[in-house]
């Protein structure tokens, strides 16, 4: 799959477009979404520039959620798309469902 990886805090030069990112497999209670559209909002920009950092913009500085950042990372919480795979605890009938991500729910994002 392709994605824009944020490699560290900084300017636009810290974003790298990759076309060779491994497609993740959903864990037992997760779904895999083929993204149709993703927005870039102020949280994405402020995270990239290190605005939420407390000290020195290091990767162990917390994000707005209080969790440490792990680089590289694919940013974006404003996403819509289609479920293309489900974990073992998710109803298989969910495949094909069109979804909109609730950006205020904390999730473990695969990077």
C-alpha positions in Angstrom: 0.0 0.0 0.0 1.1 3.6 -0.2 1.2 6.3 2.4 2.9 9.4 3.6 5.2 8.6 6.5 6.1 11.2 9.0 9.7 10.5 10.0 10.1 13.0 12.9 8.9 16.4 14.1 9.6 19.2 11.6 8.6 20.7 8.3 7.2 19.2 5.2 10.6 17.7 4.5 9.7 15.1 7.3 6.9 13.6 5.2 8.0 10.9 2.8 5.7 9.3 0.2 6.1 5.5 0.1 4.5 3.0 -2.3 5.9 -0.1 -0.6 4.3 -0.2 2.8 3.2 -3.7 3.9 -0.6 -4.1 4.1 -1.4 -5.0 7.7 -3.7 -7.8 8.8 -6.4 -7.0 11.3 -6.0 -8.4 14.8 -9.0 -10.3 16.3 -11.2 -7.3 17.1 -10.0 -5.0 14.3 -10.9 -4.2 10.8 -8.8 -3.3 7.8 -10.1 -0.2 5.9 -9.2 0.6 2.3 -9.0 4.4 2.6 -11.0 6.3 0.0 -10.3 9.8 1.4 -8.3 11.2 4.3 -8.2 14.8 5.6 -5.3 16.7 7.1 -6.4 18.7 10.1 -4.8 21.0 12.7 -3.9 18.1 14.9 -1.9 16.4 12.1 0.0 19.6 11.4 0.6 20.5 15.0 1.9 17.0 15.7 4.2 17.2 12.7 5.7 20.5 13.8 6.1 19.4 17.4 3.6 22.0 18.8 2.4 19.5 21.5 5.9 18.7 22.6 6.8 19.6 26.2 10.6 20.0 25.8 12.8 19.2 22.8 10.5 17.7 20.1 11.9 14.3 20.7 9.9 11.3 19.7 9.2 10.4 23.3 7.4 13.7 23.8 3.6 13.2 24.1 1.1 14.0 21.5 -2.2 15.8 22.4 -3.5 12.5 23.6 -0.7 12.1 26.1 0.8 9.1 24.4 4.4 9.1 23.2 4.9 9.2 19.4 6.5 6.5 17.4 8.2 7.4 14.2 7.8 6.7 11.4 4.1 7.0 11.5 1.2 7.5 9.1 -0.9 10.4 10.4 -4.6 11.0 10.0 -7.7 10.3 12.0 -10.2 11.8 9.6 -10.7 8.9 7.2 -13.5 7.2 5.2 -13.3 4.0 3.3 -14.4 0.4 3.0 -13.8 -2.5 5.3 -11.8 -5.1 3.3 -10.8 -7.6 6.0 -11.9 -8.4 9.5 -10.4 -10.1 12.6 -11.7 -13.3 14.0 -14.0 -11.6 16.5 -15.6 -9.3 13.9 -18.7 -10.4 11.9 -17.5 -11.3 8.4 -20.6 -9.6 7.0 -18.9 -6.3 7.8 -16.6 -6.7 4.8 -17.7 -4.3 2.1 -19.2 -1.9 4.6 -18.5 1.8 4.0 -17.2 3.5 7.2 -16.2 6.9 8.6 -13.6 6.8 11.4 -14.5 8.5 14.7 -11.3 10.5 15.2 -11.7 10.8 19.0 -11.4 7.1 19.6 -7.9 6.0 20.5 -6.7 3.1 18.3 -3.4 1.3 17.7 -2.4 2.5 14.2 -0.2 0.3 12.1 2.7 2.2 10.7 
